[in-house]
Amino acid sequence: MITIELPRALGVQVNGDNAVRLDSGDMTVKDALAELGRISPPALDRLINERGEVRQHVNLFVDDENIRFLEGLDSRLQDGSTLFVLAAISGG
Amino acid sequence: MKDSGAAKNGSEVVLLVGTMKGAFVFRSDPSRKNWRMEGPHFRGESVYSLFHDARGGRNRTFAAATSMIWGGTLRTSDDFGNTWSEPDQHSVRFPEDSGLALAQIWQVTAGHPSEPDVLYCGVEPAALFKSTDAGDSWTPVEGLLKHEQRPRWQPGAGGLCLHTIITDPKDSNRMLIAISAAGVYRTDDGGHTWIPRNVGVRAEFLPDKYPEFGQCVHKVVHHPARPERLFLQNHWGLYRSDDWGESWQDIANGVPSDFGFAMAMHPQQQDTVYIVPLESDMFRCTPEAKLRVYRTTDAGQTWEALTGGLPQSDAYETVLRDCLATDSLDAAGVYFGTRSGKLFGSSDEGSTWNEIAGNLPPIVCVKTAVVAT
């Protein structure tokens, strides 16, 4: 089981929950986001731009590590992993 | 035909005000003395473009709301903001093979009068999108998207933005757009080909001061009754063209600075234009710390300062490119918003001004509509 934790600020819930659970034991972050997009197209649209890139001020963590310091969207999620979607500390 | 304030009993004047932290809607009866504020809509999101479309029996307001985190979305409301659409997917999207990604929507405007379901929007990175279904779906105008000069277009401080769209009421195949900093381009064949139209417009920041393209045009306006006459506020320079942009003449006659962003056309008078000059691109505040709107009534031969009710000391204000607008009543209402969050309005064509709101977030867009009640 892999869990995707979405921020409330995203304003998108899946079945009334901010957590999406994927019945998979091993997948990349890119695959997990594709699965999220099938469940909730608006959620994916707000995380990824037309070029398939993570938006500049969105941070994705596999458990406690930012994917920027792993292998980006090719980072691996293992059974029991959580993919955290977080808004960066940016603004003005 | 002129709109008469008296004849507009039963109508309402609406100001659509975009800020860095959301959109506000102000409403007044045609006297335009007392305004009722609603909002903010899209709290925390910048709203650089608003547009009200009353064609085709619609009463639809468009708002380009951009979240720094989650990206930009074009929202619509058919009840002036009581409810807004929440699209599943961003409707203004670059095709995957373009290699581009939407940064911001800078302008939404109506298409040719004969095509009431057509709208255009200008975006950053610079591109023009067209809708033929009243804004439900959008596709890029390929002739501009794949323009051979695109690789040499350079962004200004606001990004590489297509911020001005002008249609020709006499010819649905003709359209003029402006990009910072690529300059003015015109199509005469419905968007298939685009020719730069910048002859006479100075590019102070380039070695060649009069290049074919690359100018940092800030705003262009015209009057629908005389569409070939264009007025242009440049990044340094104030110009007029009488031939649809084939050539431009300097009309900075008597203004304290020919630098500025905002420019608005009088709704009835073909030779009357409003601007708000700013002191230099290094300072970008009102000259001499006086907040002055300038008006020409003779197509730029002369300009007069409009100061009634505006602060004339210690006023270090900035008015951005889409923050000056007129309404369609007679006498015309004129409105502008500042980066310091002040919204001013005049119900007598600019002779006297009142502060409508003084403590808004930084204002980046002011648009008007006169609607039936």
Interface residues (C-beta under 8 A of the other chain):
Chain A: A9 L10 P41 P42 D45 R46 L47 N49 E50 R51 G52 E53 R55 H57 V58 A87 A88 S90 G91 G92
Chain B: M20 G44 S67 M68 I69 W70 G71 E86 P87 D88 Q89 H90 R93 F94 P95 E96 S98 G99 L100 A101 L102
